[in-house]
Amino acid sequence: MAGGLTVRLPILDFNAPDAPQAFCRSLHETGFAVLRNHPLPQSLVERIYADWRAFFDTPAKHAYAFDAATGDGFFSTAASETAKGQTQRDLKEFFHIFPWGRYPAEVSGAAQDYYALASALAGTLMSWVQTHSPAEVLSRFSMPLPQMLEGSEHTLLRVLHYPPLGGEEPLRAVRAAAHTDINLLTLLPAATEPGLQIRTQTGEWLDVPCDFGSLIVNIGDMLQEASGHYYPSTLHRVINPTGSDRAKSRVSLPLFLHPRREVVLSQRYTVGSYFDERMQELRSLDR
């Protein structure tokens, strides 16, 4: 599969005086922002990657098979997602972590610690968006953005594992086909390997920085809906590696911010009705 443009997204300094404004400008213009010098410890992220890479290489993961009613637990490659408009499942497996959900005894509590830290940082970033959005956008929000997350039990930490490619994969199957996220914002520390790309407004694919220590933030469909499309939920994908890199696995750690189900997104949707509609679409693709 073809690679992306060599031009990269700008990397913003979390501690810079103009960071909140620059962050919101990047989200508005591209649907993405990349932060450095953020408060999430890189040592913690590296420990999670090591713990879970080892866990995914053992049969112990199958003891935590996902619960279809609650959405927590382990999703194998056979239960992976099929992106809208695609016919093949993504080449990935993953584990869904909620504070109330199951958690493997075989790994350390580092991912649970990260969940708390990343959720706190997400609250800060949501307050930046609330403070620095234009008045006409703010008037669309049914309540301040940080309040949408208060008391929510649906924010999800997903530990993603893309296994090495052995050559027997289905034709046209990719690690993650082009898709948008459903939630408000997604926080993603740089993965163990490159491959993440976003599609520009002109239809070209742009490589997202994979420098260890950087934090990628992208808009989800719910914020796009709530903002009247001022903040675009940009298509992104994870392409298959080539050459010797095909033998390398990839681990990533997205945190998906989900508001309470009763929160009103727009005249058309609450969070609950929007989420249920999207899940029904995905379930129909998997039949």
Long-range contacts (C-beta under 8 A, 24 or more apart in sequence): 1-174, 1-239, 1-240, 2-205, 3-197, 3-205, 3-207, 3-239, 4-197, 4-204, 4-205, 4-206, 4-207, 4-239, 5-200, 5-204, 5-205, 5-206, 5-207, 6-207, 7-206, 8-206, 8-207, 8-208, 8-209, 9-33, 9-34, 9-198, 9-206, 9-208, 9-209, 10-34, 11-35, 11-36, 11-209, 11-211, 11-214, 12-36, 13-37, 14-38, 14-39, 14-215, 19-128, 20-128, 20-131, 20-132, 21-132, 23-125, 23-128, 23-129, 23-132, 23-217, 24-128, 24-129, 24-132, 24-133, 27-129, 27-217, 27-219, 27-231, 28-230, 28-231, 28-232, 30-198, 30-200, 30-232, 30-234, 31-198, 31-218, 31-219, 31-231, 31-232, 31-233, 31-234, 32-198, 32-208, 32-216, 32-217, 32-218, 32-219, 32-234, 32-236, 33-216, 33-217, 33-218, 34-208, 34-209, 34-214, 34-215, 34-216, 34-217, 35-214, 35-215, 35-217, 36-211, 36-213, 36-214, 36-215, 38-121, 38-215, 39-117, 39-121, 40-114, 40-117, 40-118, 40-121, 40-189, 40-215, 41-117, 42-189, 42-212, 42-213, 44-110, 44-113, 44-114, 44-117, 45-114, 45-189, 45-253, 46-212, 47-108, 47-110, 48-110, 48-111, 48-114, 48-159, 48-253, 49-192, 49-251, 49-253, 51-107, 51-108, 51-110, 51-111, 52-95, 52-107, 52-111, 52-159, 52-161, 52-251, 53-161, 53-192, 53-249, 53-251, 54-107, 55-95, 55-104, 55-106, 55-107, 56-93, 56-161, 56-163, 56-249, 56-251, 58-106, 60-104, 60-106, 61-93, 61-95, 61-104, 64-95, 64-102, 64-104, 66-96, 67-102, 70-98, 70-101, 71-96, 71-98, 71-101, 71-156, 72-96, 72-97, 72-98, 72-100, 72-101, 72-102, 73-101, 73-102, 77-163, 81-179, 81-282, 81-286, 82-177, 82-282, 82-285, 82-286, 83-176, 83-177, 83-178, 83-179, 83-285, 84-179, 84-281, 84-282, 84-285, 85-177, 85-178, 86-177, 86-285, 87-172, 88-170, 88-171, 88-172, 88-173, 88-174, 88-177, 89-173, 89-286, 90-173, 90-174, 90-175, 90-176, 90-177, 91-162, 91-163, 91-165, 91-169, 91-173, 91-174, 91-175, 91-176, 91-240, 92-160, 92-161, 92-162, 92-163, 92-175, 92-176, 92-238, 93-160, 93-161, 93-163, 94-158, 94-159, 94-160, 94-161, 95-158, 95-159, 96-156, 96-157, 96-158, 97-156, 97-157, 97-158, 97-159, 98-153, 98-154, 98-155, 98-156, 98-157, 99-153, 100-153, 111-157, 111-159, 111-253, 114-157, 114-253, 115-157, 115-255, 118-157, 118-187, 118-255, 119-155, 119-255, 119-257, 121-187, 122-149, 122-155, 122-185, 122-187, 122-255, 122-257, 123-149, 125-185, 125-187, 125-217, 126-184, 126-185, 126-257, 129-185, 129-223, 129-231, 133-227, 133-230, 134-230, 137-227, 137-228, 137-230, 137-231, 140-226, 140-227, 140-228, 140-266, 141-226, 141-227, 142-226, 142-263, 142-264, 142-265, 143-263, 145-184, 145-223, 148-184, 148-259, 148-260, 148-263, 148-271, 149-184, 149-257, 149-258, 149-259, 149-260, 150-260, 151-260, 152-258, 152-259, 152-260, 154-258, 154-259, 154-260, 154-261, 155-255, 155-256, 155-257, 155-258, 156-183, 156-255, 156-256, 156-258, 157-253, 157-254, 157-255, 157-256, 158-253, 158-254, 158-255, 158-256, 159-251, 159-253, 160-250, 160-251, 160-252, 160-253, 160-254, 161-249, 161-250, 161-251, 162-193, 162-195, 162-238, 162-249, 162-250, 162-251, 162-252, 163-249, 164-246, 164-247, 164-248, 164-249, 165-240, 165-241, 165-246, 165-247, 167-246, 174-237, 174-238, 174-239, 174-240, 175-238, 175-239, 175-240, 175-250, 176-237, 176-238, 177-237, 178-235, 178-236, 178-237, 179-235, 179-236, 179-237, 180-220, 180-221, 180-224, 180-233, 180-234, 180-235, 180-236, 181-218, 181-219, 181-220, 181-221, 181-233, 181-256, 182-220, 182-221, 182-222, 182-256, 182-274, 182-275, 182-278, 183-220, 183-221, 183-222, 183-223, 183-256, 183-257, 183-258, 184-220, 184-222, 184-223, 184-226, 184-257, 184-258, 184-259, 185-217, 185-218, 185-219, 185-220, 185-223, 185-257, 186-217, 186-218, 186-220, 186-254, 186-255, 186-256, 186-257, 187-215, 187-216, 187-217, 187-254, 187-255, 187-257, 188-215, 188-216, 188-217, 188-218, 188-252, 188-253, 188-254, 188-255, 189-214, 189-215, 189-216, 189-252, 189-253, 190-214, 190-215, 190-216, 191-250, 191-251, 191-252, 191-253, 192-249, 192-250, 192-251, 192-252, 193-241, 193-245, 193-248, 193-249, 193-250, 195-238, 195-239, 195-240, 195-241, 195-250, 196-236, 196-237, 196-238, 196-252, 197-236, 197-237, 197-238, 197-239, 198-234, 198-235, 198-236, 199-234, 199-235, 199-236, 199-237, 205-237, 208-236, 220-256, 220-257, 221-274, 221-278, 222-258, 222-259, 222-265, 222-271, 222-274, 225-265, 225-266, 225-268, 225-269, 225-274, 226-265, 226-266, 228-266
